[in-house]
Amino acid sequence: MASKVHAIWNFLSHYKYLIVVVVGVAIVGFLDENSFWHRMQYEAQISNLKAEIKQYEERYEEDARQLKEFGNPKAIERIARERYFMKADDEDIFVFSEE
């Protein structure tokens, strides 16, 4: 029993710096809250959020352009017909689906 403990102790004392480096890299790389793994996940999340921001900015620009057109009664009528399927009293609307 004592020889096993002595052998383990000799192994640990011989490779103590290597063991510390391996454990340190494991903690910094994977286990810590600020680890490399978490950093990569955060970078992916930031990338997705930037893409979403770009999509909302494009939508905002389109809506702003349409808002400027609201001063024209013809534009209001066109938007009401296209988006909300509104019609005049003497018209019929047919909606075609590609399904």
Helices and strands as residue ranges (DSSP letters): H 2-14, H 16-26, I 27-31, H 36-69, H 73-84
